[in-house]
Amino acid sequence: MAKSYGVAGAVASYLTRRMSQRGHRLSSDEAELLAQYRALTENDQVAMRYLVGAMKSVSRF
């Protein structure tokens, strides 16, 4: 990936994106993570979604 924000950033970005789709008001930290996610290339966004999906399948969060 061209830009790396770490696994925690990836997870937070994914969760923030999901919450925003439900009409949840974002905190400033969540909005910043969402902006960072949107700044990624489309390929990097896809890679992040796969990474989070893989983490969900082996973890409890």
C-alpha positions as CSV (number, residue, x, y, z in Angstrom):
1,M,0.0,0.0,0.0
2,A,1.2,3.4,-0.9
3,K,0.0,5.0,2.4
4,S,0.0,3.0,5.6
5,Y,-1.8,4.1,8.7
6,G,-1.4,0.9,10.6
7,V,-3.9,-1.8,11.4
8,A,-5.6,0.2,14.1
9,G,-6.1,3.0,11.6
10,A,-7.5,0.6,9.1
11,V,-10.0,-0.8,11.5
12,A,-11.0,2.6,12.8
13,S,-11.5,3.8,9.2
14,Y,-13.6,0.9,8.3
15,L,-15.8,1.2,11.4
16,T,-16.1,5.0,10.9
17,R,-17.2,4.5,7.3
18,R,-19.9,2.0,8.5
19,M,-21.1,4.3,11.2
20,S,-21.4,7.2,8.8
21,Q,-23.6,5.2,6.5
22,R,-26.0,4.8,9.4
23,G,-26.3,8.5,10.0
24,H,-24.1,8.5,13.1
25,R,-22.5,11.9,13.8
26,L,-18.8,11.6,13.5
27,S,-16.3,12.9,16.1
28,S,-13.4,14.9,14.8
29,D,-11.1,11.8,15.1
30,E,-13.5,9.7,13.2
31,A,-13.8,12.4,10.5
32,E,-10.0,12.6,10.2
33,L,-9.8,8.8,9.8
34,L,-12.5,8.8,7.2
35,A,-10.6,11.6,5.3
36,Q,-7.4,9.5,5.4
37,Y,-9.3,6.5,4.1
38,R,-10.8,8.5,1.2
39,A,-7.3,9.9,0.4
40,L,-6.2,6.3,-0.4
41,T,-6.2,5.1,-4.0
42,E,-9.1,2.8,-4.9
43,N,-6.8,-0.2,-4.9
44,D,-5.6,0.7,-1.4
45,Q,-9.2,1.1,-0.2
46,V,-10.0,-2.4,-1.5
47,A,-6.9,-3.8,0.2
48,M,-7.9,-2.2,3.5
49,R,-11.4,-3.7,3.2
50,Y,-9.9,-7.1,2.6
51,L,-7.5,-6.6,5.5
52,V,-10.3,-5.7,7.9
53,G,-12.5,-8.6,6.7
54,A,-9.6,-11.0,7.3
55,M,-9.1,-9.5,10.8
56,K,-12.8,-9.9,11.6
57,S,-12.7,-13.5,10.6
58,V,-9.9,-14.3,13.1
59,S,-10.6,-11.9,15.9
60,R,-13.5,-10.7,18.2
61,F,-14.1,-7.1,17.5
